[in-house]
Amino acid sequence: MPEDQAPRAAHERADAAPAAGAPGVSAVPSPAAATATPGRRPARRRRDRRGRGLRGPLLPAALPASRTRSERFDDLVLDAVEDVEQVLDAPLQEIEFAVEDVPPAPTGADDDAVPLGRFSAADRGRPARVVVYRRPVETRASEAGDLEDLVHHVVVEQIAHALGTEPERLDPHYRDD
């Protein structure tokens, strides 16, 4: 037997199916062997340590319940900005809007109130910026409808401060509680 055929013959013998009557051997082929392509290794199945397989997402991404609280809060802020833009009939391109989880630590001893939002004027090439603080706003609101109203209230207040006008001009239903 030539040398180049000797290793192939040994490999073929190792891959050959054992006799069905041999002890400890079943006649049912393995699922991996059934899906294997000749000349390729069968794909390895991935399982967790209990053999259940990998877990997928609980909900498809298209369903509303798959969005996080943070993402839903961002949408509320954007909706409030769009409402103000409709009243002004102009986009607020010179103002940047952001959402942060919590405000920075207070610097003075007199700061007992937690801010719900902040306006920063334009400075050295940076645009004017309105920031809404998610956690304090969520804590202050008791229900989902209250959260939407409070976010709208904070955004209107901060935009009015940025434009140097009264909040009532931007939102006729604005009330300072």
N, C-alpha and C positions, 0 to 999 in steps of 0.2 A: 504494500500500500504506500503510495507516495506520501511525503511528509506533509504537504499542504492539505491532504484529505484526512489525515489522522485526527487533528483536533476537531474537525467538523463531525466526524463519525462519533467521537466521544460526546460532543455536544448533543447530537441527535439522540444518542442513547439516554442522556440525562433528561431530555425533554419528552421522551417517549412515555406514553401513558402506561402505568403499571397494570398488570392483569387484574381483572375484576374479582377474581377469586382469591387474590392474595390477602393475607390477614391484615386487617386495619385499613383496607382500601375500599372505598365505595365506588359504585359504577356511575354516580352522578357527577358530571363535570362541574368544576367550580365556576361561579359567575365571572370571575376575572379571566378565566381561560376562554369562556365563551365570547367575551368582548375583545380579547386580545387580537391584534393584527399580526400576521406572520412577520417576523423580523423586528418587531417592536416589543418593548416591555409593556405589560399590562399597566393601565393607569391605577395608581394606588388610591384607594378610597380613604378619605380623611374622616376620622371619627374622634369624638371626645373620649375621655377616659372611661365613660360608662357605655360606649358603643352606640350612642344615639345619633351621631352625626353633628355637623355644624349647625348652629342656630342662625336663622336668618332674621330679617327685620320683623318686628311684630305687626307693623302696619305698613302698607305701601306708601311711598312718599307722596302720592297724589291726595291722600286723605288728610283732612284738616287736623285730625288728632295726632298726626305724626310730627307736627310742628312744635317746637319748644316754646316755653313761656317767653323766652327772650325774643324769639322770632315773631311771635304774635304781638309783643309790645312794640317792636320795631315797626310793624305794619300799622299799629295805632298811631304812632308818631307821624309816619308818612301820610296817613289819611288826614290827620289834623293839619299838616302843612298844605296838603292839596286843597283842603277846605278854605284855608286863608288865602291861598293863591287865587282861588275862584272869586273871592270877595274883592281882592285887589285887581283882578284882571291882568295880572302880570306875574311871571315866575320870580321867585326869590333866589336869583342866581348868585347874588353877592353874599348870601348867608349860607354857611355850612351847618348842617344839622347832624347831631350825634346823640347816641344813647350810651350812657355809662351805668354800671351797676350801682355804685355808691358814690356820694360826693367825697372830695378829699377831706381829711381831718380838719376840724375847725382850728383856727390859729389863736383866736381870742377867747377869754374866759366868758364873755358875754354871749357867745353863740350857742344858745340852748335849742333853737329851732333848726331842724334839718331841712336844707333846701331841696326843693323838688326839681329845680332847673337853674340854669345859669346862662348868662349872655356874656360873651367876650367880644369886645370891639376889634375891628381889623387893626393889625399891627405888623409893621415891617414885612410886608409881602404875604402875611397870613390873612385869610379871609375872616370876616366876622363869623362867630360861631355860637350856635345855640345848643346847649347840652341839656338833655332830660335824664334825670337819675331814676333808673328803673325800680330798684328795691324800695326806696322811700315812697314812690308813687304807688306801687303795688300794696305796700303796707297800709297806706292811708285809705285806699279804696276797699270797700267791704264786699262789693259784688262786681261782676264783669261789666255791667252797664255803668256802674260808678267809675270803674277804671277808665273806660272810654271817655267819659265826661271829664274826668280829672286830667287825663293826658291832653285832651283838647284845650282845657282851661290853662294848663301850664304852657303849652306851645303858643297859644294866643297871647298870653301875658309876656312871654319872652320875645316874641316877634314884635309886639307893640313897643317893648323897651328898645329893641334893635332899631326900629324905624322912628322912634321918638314920637309916638302917637298914643292915643288912648286905646285900650283893648276893646272898648265898645265900638270903635270905628271898624275894627277887623271882624268883630262878631257881635251882632246886635243882641244876641241872647246872653252875652257875657255878664256875669254877675260876680262881684267881689265878695265872697263869703268870709 
